[in-house]
């Protein structure tokens, strides 16, 4: 594995990748935490912030289709809608809906991460070479 592809990437990609990796770790932790505790709530809010930054920073990345947004940006829009919806559901007592929304956002993060491992993509080049 080589870090050369990420080191050569734009600042937007570096920020996006770093925050996404943090979101992956924090999101994985919150999924396994005991629900309804103050710790779950605090870590959950941290995850929401990380996911928000991950989604927003994606709009500065336009290398897949140079100069344009790519289909993966739809996931960023869905994330930016899902996160406040999940909070709204929790505040209105819909715990199951909250859980589904948060889990869906986490699985979306996993899917987007898997997409970055394709040949020719930055993470793919880091893991598998050019």
ABEGO torsion letter per residue (X at the ends): XBAAAAAABBAAAAAAAAAAAAAAAAAAAAAABBBGBAAAAAAAAAAAAAAAAAAAAAAABAAABBGBBBAAAAAAAAAAAAAAAAAAAAAAGBAAAAAAAAAAAAAAAAAAAAAAABBGBAAAAAAAEX
